């Protein structure tokens, strides 16, 4: 006996309903809402640690420059003297840094160099995420130990 052509054809595709998909998306959204603030905070702290290491690396390169040349880079020469030999300099054996990228902090701001008026000490500073002096949290200034 042949089935009637009027009998409903039942398909079982095994697909998901719209409700099931919306429930899964809602769960994923809740998980993301809970985890995102913690991850963003962790990223900020990691950038701050990286910036502190960069500032210390640059300060160490300034000390090596002083050891070779007999003085710290002048204000006019700045940190670029760690990458290319400044004019009228004897004893320069650089470059003291591998790449100019080291002179930018993780937020893309230039690392600041300041030579004391007496020429006997210096500071190397990253101004944090906001790029401005005197911040708090991830905007905090990161300063390398001063040359003595």
N, CA, C and O of each residue as an XYZ file, in Angstrom:
592
protein
N       0.824     -1.151      0.000
C       0.000      0.000      0.000
C       0.890      1.244      0.000
O       1.873      1.335      0.735
N       0.530      2.143     -0.804
C       1.282      3.367     -1.013
C       0.750      4.459     -0.084
O      -0.462      4.641      0.029
N       1.696      5.220      0.613
C       1.203      6.269      1.502
C       0.517      7.361      0.717
O       0.844      7.638     -0.438
N      -0.404      7.946      1.355
C      -1.166      9.021      0.726
C      -0.276     10.233      0.538
O       0.520     10.571      1.414
N      -0.412     10.881     -0.596
C       0.397     12.062     -0.879
C      -0.053     13.248     -0.039
O       0.637     14.266      0.015
N      -1.196     13.128      0.610
C      -1.689     14.208      1.451
C      -1.173     14.105      2.880
O      -1.403     15.014      3.678
N      -0.498     13.046      3.217
C       0.033     12.898      4.570
C       1.169     13.910      4.768
O       2.006     14.080      3.881
N       1.203     14.582      5.929
C       2.257     15.576      6.165
C       3.635     14.913      6.225
O       3.809     13.842      6.807
N       4.586     15.571      5.618
C       5.961     15.073      5.650
C       6.631     15.697      6.870
O       6.643     16.917      7.034
N       7.177     14.853      7.703
C       7.796     15.342      8.925
C       9.306     15.347      8.743
O       9.919     14.334      8.405
N       9.881     16.511      8.974
C      11.333     16.635      8.874
C      11.891     16.845     10.269
O      11.318     17.580     11.073
N      12.991     16.209     10.546
C      13.674     16.408     11.812
C      15.099     16.816     11.469
O      16.007     15.987     11.416
N      15.277     18.142     11.231
C      16.585     18.654     10.820
C      17.571     18.732     11.982
O      18.777     18.821     11.754
N      17.095     18.702     13.188
C      18.001     18.773     14.339
C      18.581     20.157     14.534
O      19.615     20.276     15.190
N      17.986     21.196     14.011
C      18.489     22.570     14.147
C      18.118     23.170     15.485
O      17.422     22.550     16.289
N      18.590     24.386     15.717
C      18.304     25.100     16.958
C      17.185     26.102     16.725
O      17.054     26.682     15.647
N      16.396     26.286     17.750
C      15.338     27.284     17.639
C      15.918     28.662     17.953
O      17.003     28.778     18.524
N      15.198     29.675     17.581
C      15.620     31.045     17.843
C      15.762     31.282     19.345
O      16.678     31.984     19.775
N      14.890     30.720     20.123
C      14.947     30.873     21.575
C      16.239     30.288     22.143
O      16.879     30.906     22.994
N      16.621     29.110     21.681
C      17.857     28.485     22.158
C      19.076     29.339     21.815
O      19.985     29.490     22.632
N      19.090     29.889     20.619
C      20.212     30.735     20.201
C      20.272     31.991     21.058
O      21.356     32.403     21.470
N      19.124     32.609     21.334
C      19.091     33.813     22.161
C      19.545     33.535     23.591
O      20.221     34.368     24.195
N      19.187     32.389     24.133
C      19.623     32.023     25.484
C      21.142     31.885     25.531
O      21.787     32.375     26.458
N      21.711     31.217     24.528
C      23.173     31.049     24.478
C      23.856     32.409     24.355
O      24.854     32.652     25.034
N      23.345     33.298     23.506
C      23.930     34.628     23.358
C      23.839     35.430     24.652
O      24.764     36.167     24.993
N      22.730     35.289     25.370
C      22.579     35.986     26.644
C      23.601     35.484     27.665
O      24.175     36.284     28.404
N      23.830     34.186     27.713
C      24.817     33.614     28.633
C      26.216     34.117     28.277
O      26.978     34.498     29.165
N      26.554     34.120     27.003
C      27.869     34.618     26.563
C      28.015     36.094     26.939
O      29.082     36.517     27.385
N      26.955     36.870     26.761
C      26.980     38.285     27.134
C      27.212     38.491     28.619
O      27.963     39.384     29.010
N      26.577     37.679     29.452
C      26.774     37.787     30.900
C      28.200     37.437     31.298
O      28.799     38.110     32.137
N      28.735     36.399     30.706
C      30.116     36.007     30.999
C      31.075     37.125     30.591
O      31.992     37.458     31.341
N      30.868     37.699     29.416
C      31.729     38.791     28.940
C      31.616     40.002     29.861
O      32.619     40.661     30.135
N      30.416     40.304     30.340
C      30.222     41.455     31.226
C      30.939     41.270     32.554
O      31.412     42.240     33.145
N      31.023     40.043     33.021
C      31.697     39.772     34.284
C      33.215     39.785     34.110
O      33.920     40.304     34.975
N      33.734     39.229     33.019
C      35.174     39.086     32.830
C      35.866     40.319     32.262
O      37.037     40.545     32.564
N      35.194     41.113     31.461
C      35.828     42.227     30.764
C      36.486     43.237     31.694
O      37.632     43.603     31.431
N      35.852     43.717     32.760
C      36.531     44.699     33.618
C      37.841     44.161     34.206
O      38.829     44.890     34.290
N      37.848     42.921     34.601
C      39.070     42.326     35.142
C      40.170     42.226     34.112
O      41.337     42.475     34.417
N      39.809     41.864     32.894
C      40.810     41.746     31.839
C      41.367     43.106     31.439
O      42.565     43.237     31.189
N      40.508     44.113     31.379
C      40.962     45.462     31.036
C      41.910     45.980     32.114
O      42.932     46.588     31.794
N      41.591     45.751     33.366
C      42.473     46.160     34.460
C      43.807     45.451     34.396
O      44.850     46.056     34.647
N      43.782     44.179     34.065
C      45.015     43.407     33.942
C      45.866     43.938     32.794
O      47.089     44.011     32.915
N      45.243     44.305     31.694
C      45.962     44.857     30.547
C      46.630     46.174     30.917
O      47.771     46.419     30.523
N      45.940     47.019     31.663
C      46.518     48.288     32.104
C      47.731     48.081     32.993
O      48.737     48.776     32.847
N      47.643     47.134     33.911
C      48.775     46.843     34.795
C      49.943     46.261     34.014
O      51.097     46.568     34.313
N      49.665     45.430     33.024
C      50.738     44.857     32.205
C      51.450     45.946     31.406
O      52.675     45.929     31.282
N      50.689     46.887     30.868
C      51.307     48.001     30.130
C      52.170     48.857     31.057
O      53.246     49.308     30.665
N      51.705     49.077     32.272
C      52.473     49.872     33.226
C      53.790     49.176     33.573
O      54.827     49.833     33.675
N      53.760     47.872     33.753
C      54.990     47.121     34.041
C      55.942     47.169     32.846
O      57.153     47.312     33.015
N      55.391     47.051     31.646
C      56.213     47.133     30.440
C      56.846     48.512     30.329
O      58.025     48.628     29.994
N      56.076     49.554     30.608
C      56.600     50.924     30.545
C      57.720     51.119     31.561
O      58.727     51.757     31.256
N      57.555     50.581     32.756
C      58.611     50.715     33.768
C      59.890     50.032     33.304
O      60.981     50.569     33.498
N      59.773     48.862     32.696
C      60.964     48.172     32.182
C      61.613     48.968     31.058
O      62.839     49.039     30.980
N      60.798     49.570     30.182
C      61.338     50.375     29.091
C      62.084     51.585     29.630
O      63.178     51.898     29.160
N      61.509     52.264     30.607
C      62.143     53.439     31.195
C      63.482     53.045     31.818
O      64.472     53.760     31.664
N      63.518     51.930     32.509
C      64.763     51.468     33.118
C      65.793     51.073     32.065
O      66.987     51.310     32.249
N      65.343     50.473     30.961
C      66.250     50.122     29.863
C      66.864     51.371     29.247
O      68.066     51.411     28.987
N      66.048     52.384     29.015
C      66.544     53.640     28.442
C      67.523     54.298     29.412
O      68.564     54.802     28.989
N      67.206     54.301     30.696
C      68.109     54.889     31.691
C      69.448     54.155     31.715
O      70.501     54.781     31.837
N      69.406     52.837     31.599
C      70.652     52.067     31.553
C      71.465     52.420     30.307
O      72.692     52.502     30.369
N      70.786     52.629     29.175
C      71.477     53.013     27.942
C      72.115     54.397     28.101
O      73.208     54.634     27.586
N      71.447     55.308     28.806
C      72.021     56.640     29.071
C      73.286     56.494     29.918
O      74.275     57.188     29.685
N      73.254     55.606     30.885
C      74.444     55.368     31.716
C      75.605     54.801     30.883
O      76.756     55.185     31.088
N      75.311     53.899     29.957
C      76.365     53.350     29.091
C      76.921     54.454     28.195
O      78.131     54.527     27.983
N      76.044     55.317     27.667
C      76.479     56.473     26.881
C      77.463     57.306     27.702
O      78.526     57.686     27.212
N      77.099     57.584     28.949
C      77.985     58.373     29.828
C      79.315     57.678     30.053
O      80.366     58.320     30.067
N      79.267     56.374     30.229
C      80.497     55.615     30.435
C      81.427     55.729     29.228
O      82.643     55.840     29.382
N      80.852     55.699     28.035
C      81.655     55.775     26.810
C      82.112     57.200     26.488
O      83.277     57.423     26.158
N      81.200     58.150     26.584
C      81.454     59.513     26.120
C      82.004     60.411     27.233
O      82.698     61.388     26.954
N      81.699     60.085     28.483
C      82.189     60.883     29.596
C      81.199     61.927     30.078
O      81.516     62.725     30.961
N      80.009     61.928     29.509
C      78.962     62.866     29.911
C      77.614     62.275     29.531
O      77.532     61.342     28.733
N      76.560     62.832     30.113
C      75.215     62.427     29.719
C      74.839     63.149     28.430
O      75.413     64.193     28.121
N      73.885     62.611     27.672
C      73.414     63.344     26.490
C      72.888     64.723     26.903
O      72.248     64.864     27.946
N      73.160     65.722     26.088
C      72.675     67.067     26.385
C      71.169     67.120     26.154
O      70.581     66.200     25.586
N      70.554     68.215     26.604
C      69.118     68.397     26.363
C      68.840     68.450     24.865
O      67.833     67.917     24.400
N      69.729     69.092     24.108
C      69.536     69.211     22.659
C      69.669     67.850     21.973
O      68.920     67.545     21.046
N      70.618     67.040     22.426
C      70.806     65.710     21.822
C      69.655     64.782     22.190
O      69.157     64.033     21.350
N      69.242     64.838     23.433
C      68.146     63.998     23.902
C      68.430     62.512     23.749
O      69.580     62.092     23.629
N      67.375     61.737     23.755
C      67.512     60.284     23.674
C      67.877     59.792     22.286
O      68.275     58.638     22.129
N      67.751     60.641     21.277
C      68.146     60.226     19.921
C      69.639     59.950     19.846
O      70.091     59.241     18.947
N      70.413     60.501     20.780
C      71.851     60.241     20.805
C      72.170     58.796     21.192
O      73.308     58.348     21.047
N      71.175     58.076     21.678
C      71.376     56.657     21.986
C      71.257     55.792     20.735
O      71.665     54.631     20.734
N      70.696     56.363     19.674
C      70.483     55.622     18.425
C      71.464     56.023     17.327
O      71.871     55.185     16.522
N      71.846     57.301     17.290
C      72.757     57.806     16.259
C      73.788     58.701     16.927
O      73.476     59.435     17.865
N      74.999     58.633     16.443
C      76.083     59.395     17.056
C      75.860     60.889     16.880
O      75.699     61.376     15.761
N      75.853     61.619     18.004
C      75.734     63.073     17.889
C      77.055     63.670     17.396
O      78.117     63.072     17.568
N      76.981     64.821     16.798
C      78.191     65.472     16.306
C      79.112     65.873     17.447
O      78.670     66.041     18.584
N      80.393     66.025     17.139
C      81.404     66.459     18.117
C      81.442     65.571     19.356
O      81.564     66.068     20.475
N      81.341     64.276     19.162
C      81.381     63.333     20.281
C      82.497     62.327     20.048
O      82.616     61.759     18.962
N      83.307     62.113     21.063
C      84.339     61.087     20.971
C      84.020     59.978     21.957
O      83.532     60.234     23.058
N      84.296     58.757     21.558
C      84.080     57.609     22.426
C      82.734     56.928     22.248
O      82.469     55.909     22.886
N      81.869     57.481     21.379
C      80.534     56.898     21.175
C      80.694     55.538     20.516
O      81.334     55.431     19.470
N      80.121     54.495     21.113
C      80.203     53.134     20.552
C      78.826     52.525     20.335
O      78.674     51.304     20.295
N      77.833     53.379     20.196
C      76.445     52.923     20.044
C      76.180     52.294     18.709
O      77.126     52.027     17.967
N      74.963     52.049     18.373
C      73.783     52.496     19.109
C      73.587     51.725     20.412
O      73.940     50.550     20.522
N      73.026     52.406     21.372
C      72.834     51.845     22.701
C      71.453     51.223     22.871
O      71.194     50.539     23.862
N      70.583     51.455     21.926
C      69.262     50.827     21.898
C      69.082     50.162     20.546
O      69.597     50.649     19.540
N      68.353     49.051     20.514
C      68.174     48.309     19.266
C      67.232     48.989     18.289
O      67.400     48.871     17.075
N      66.241     49.700     18.815
C      65.212     50.242     17.945
C      64.656     51.544     18.505
O      64.605     51.724     19.722
N      64.237     52.457     17.623
C      63.594     53.678     18.120
C      62.260     53.401     18.817
O      61.749     54.265     19.530
N      61.695     52.217     18.622
C      60.430     51.861     19.278
C      60.563     51.862     20.797
O      59.578     52.068     21.506
N      61.771     51.635     21.297
C      61.991     51.608     22.742
C      61.775     52.997     23.340
O      61.532     53.123     24.540
N      61.862     54.029     22.519
C      61.690     55.395     23.004
C      60.221     55.826     23.071
O      59.924     56.981     23.375
N      59.312     54.901     22.788
C      57.876     55.133     22.931
C      57.352     54.163     23.981
O      57.705     52.984     23.983
N      56.511     54.668     24.869
C      55.954     53.783     25.891
C      54.824     52.934     25.284
O      54.443     53.160     24.136
N      54.287     51.971     26.028
C      53.239     51.093     25.484
C      51.971     51.816     25.032
O      51.159     51.243     24.306
N      51.796     53.058     25.454
C      50.623     53.834     25.046
C      50.924     54.698     23.824
O      50.055     55.434     23.356
N      52.159     54.612     23.301
C      52.530     55.360     22.100
C      53.065     56.756     22.353
O      53.286     57.505     21.402
N      53.280     57.127     23.606
C      53.835     58.441     23.936
C      55.363     58.368     23.996
O      55.936     57.327     24.317
N      56.007     59.491     23.681
C      57.467     59.545     23.777
C      57.903     59.436     25.232
O      57.261     59.987     26.127
N      58.993     58.725     25.457
C      59.599     58.677     26.779
C      60.399     59.967     26.940
O      61.164     60.343     26.052
N      60.220     60.638     28.069
C      60.838     61.943     28.305
C      62.208     61.780     28.956
O      62.418     60.901     29.792
N      63.134     62.650     28.552
C      64.482     62.693     29.120
C      64.739     64.108     29.603
O      64.517     65.072     28.871
N      65.207     64.230     30.834
C      65.539     65.547     31.377
C      66.905     65.468     32.047
O      67.140     64.629     32.916
N      67.791     66.346     31.631
C      69.127     66.445     32.213
C      69.110     67.566     33.249
O      68.597     68.653     32.985
N      69.668     67.298     34.422
C      69.734     68.325     35.465
C      70.609     69.482     34.977
O      71.476     69.302     34.122
N      70.371     70.654     35.526
C      71.130     71.842     35.113
C      72.631     71.684     35.325
O      73.430     72.243     34.573
N      73.016     70.922     36.352
C      74.442     70.722     36.594
C      75.052     69.641     35.699
O      76.267     69.446     35.705
N      74.217     68.940     34.932
C      74.700     67.906     34.017
C      75.160     66.636     34.704
O      75.756     65.772     34.061
N      74.897     66.502     36.000
C      75.383     65.355     36.760
C      74.322     64.293     37.040
O      74.637     63.232     37.579
N      73.087     64.566     36.685
C      72.028     63.577     36.879
C      70.951     63.804     35.818
O      70.927     64.832     35.141
N      70.078     62.832     35.694
C      69.027     62.886     34.677
C      67.826     62.104     35.164
O      67.909     61.357     36.139
N      66.707     62.283     34.477
C      65.534     61.442     34.701
C      64.997     60.986     33.348
O      65.053     61.710     32.354
N      64.483     59.781     33.343
C      63.807     59.216     32.182
C      62.412     58.858     32.672
O      62.260     58.137     33.658
N      61.379     59.368     31.972
C      60.021     59.267     32.485
C      59.032     58.856     31.400
O      59.106     59.321     30.263
N      58.112     57.979     31.773
C      56.912     57.723     30.982
C      55.768     58.331     31.776
O      55.638     58.077     32.973
N      54.939     59.133     31.119
C      53.853     59.810     31.824
C      52.575     58.986     31.900
O      51.510     59.531     32.189
N      52.660     57.705     31.649
C      51.508     56.825     31.815
C      50.540     56.879     30.657
O      50.835     57.445     29.604
N      49.381     56.285     30.863
C      48.390     56.120     29.799
C      47.888     57.450     29.254
O      47.612     57.555     28.059
N      47.764     58.469     30.104
C      47.240     59.748     29.638
C      48.301     60.643     29.011
O      47.967     61.642     28.374
N      49.573     60.299     29.184
C      50.653     61.087     28.578
C      50.885     62.425     29.248
O      51.589     63.272     28.699
N      50.305     62.638     30.432
C      50.463     63.903     31.153
C      51.062     63.649     32.531
O      50.889     62.574     33.105
N      51.752     64.628     33.045
C      52.408     64.503     34.347
C      51.389     64.347     35.472
O      50.262     64.838     35.398
N      51.825     63.651     36.510
C      51.113     63.509     37.772
C      49.739     62.871     37.652
O      48.723     63.505     37.936
N      49.716     61.627     37.233
C      48.472     60.880     37.209
C      48.448     59.838     38.310
O      49.391     59.719     39.092
N      47.357     59.083     38.361
C      47.236     57.982     39.313
C      46.817     56.736     38.548
O      46.341     56.824     37.416
N      46.994     55.595     39.159
C      46.636     54.330     38.505
C      47.486     54.120     37.265
O      48.709     54.244     37.325
N      46.849     53.800     36.129
C      47.604     53.579     34.892
C      48.102     54.894     34.299
O      48.907     54.876     33.368
N      47.644     56.030     34.815
C      48.127     57.344     34.373
C      49.332     57.812     35.187
O      49.855     58.900     34.947
N      49.770     57.007     36.137
C      50.876     57.361     37.023
C      52.179     57.519     36.237
O      52.450     56.765     35.302
N      52.980     58.513     36.634
C      54.287     58.720     36.029
C      55.220     57.590     36.460
O      55.233     57.191     37.624
N      55.995     57.084     35.511
C      56.961     56.023     35.783
C      58.340     56.601     35.518
O      58.660     56.971     34.389
N      59.159     56.676     36.569
C      60.449     57.336     36.479
C      61.543     56.325     36.770
O      61.442     55.530     37.704
N      62.597     56.367     35.949
C      63.743     55.500     36.171
C      64.607     56.106     37.255
O      64.570     57.315     37.484
N      65.381     55.273     37.922
C      66.323     55.814     38.907
C      67.224     56.867     38.265
O      67.682     56.707     37.133
N      67.467     57.935     39.003
C      68.246     59.048     38.491
C      69.718     58.697     38.437
O      70.244     58.042     39.337
N      70.388     59.140     37.365
C      71.838     58.965     37.265
C      72.540     59.751     38.349
O      72.105     60.848     38.698
N      73.603     59.217     38.880
C      74.315     59.866     39.991
C      75.718     60.209     39.575
O      76.479     60.762     40.369
